């Protein structure tokens, strides 16, 4: 498995083609390689982020941005079990009650800032 960088809406290798190994801590085997971003990649990412911010996200109302981020948080929470399995390389980690351990943090608590939705 090889991970790439997501810059300006596209997946790509690092410009320098360097990679870093992802090591399984259980047995120290290399389970994947990820792109090792260099200064040029960082410059590209910052330029793309600035362009995206200036062309739309930065002009979006705070309530809309907050709603968008809450939707991402809700999706992460909904997929917590699958994300937890991915995080531990497919190993089943179960809590005493039979559920999955909360490996994925509760992002809802961190994203409570900003304008809150009103109930109607």
PEFENSUL-V312931 format. One record per residue. N is the residue number from 0. RES is the residue in one small letter. PSI is psi in whole degrees, 0 to 359 (NA if undefined). Layout:
BEGIN
n=(N N)
res=(RES RES)
psi=(PSI PSI)
END
This chain:
BEGIN
n=(0 1 2 3 4 5 6 7 8 9 10 11 12 13 14 15 16 17 18 19 20 21 22 23 24 25 26 27 28 29 30 31 32 33 34 35 36 37 38 39 40 41 42 43 44 45 46 47 48 49 50 51 52 53 54 55 56 57 58 59 60 61 62 63 64 65 66 67 68 69 70 71 72 73 74 75 76 77 78 79 80 81 82 83 84 85 86 87 88 89 90 91 92 93 94 95 96 97 98 99 100 101 102 103 104 105 106 107 108 109 110 111 112 113 114 115 116 117 118 119)
res=(x x x x x x x x x x x x x x x x x x x x x x x x x x x x x x x x x x x x x x x x x x x x x x x x x x x x x x x x x x x x x x x x x x x x x x x x x x x x x x x x x x x x x x x x x x x x x x x x x x x x x x x x x x x x x x x x x x x x x x x x)
psi=(138 127 144 173 142 103 130 40 12 148 136 160 162 146 324 357 8 149 158 141 146 119 131 117 341 321 4 24 153 121 346 171 142 151 136 98 140 185 320 321 320 317 317 317 318 318 315 318 318 316 316 318 314 335 351 301 318 338 359 140 148 322 323 318 316 318 320 313 323 324 320 315 317 320 320 316 318 326 17 316 313 318 323 318 318 319 331 28 43 357 141 117 115 143 165 331 3 347 179 146 147 68 321 125 156 91 341 322 327 339 37 357 168 174 133 149 147 145 147 NA)
END
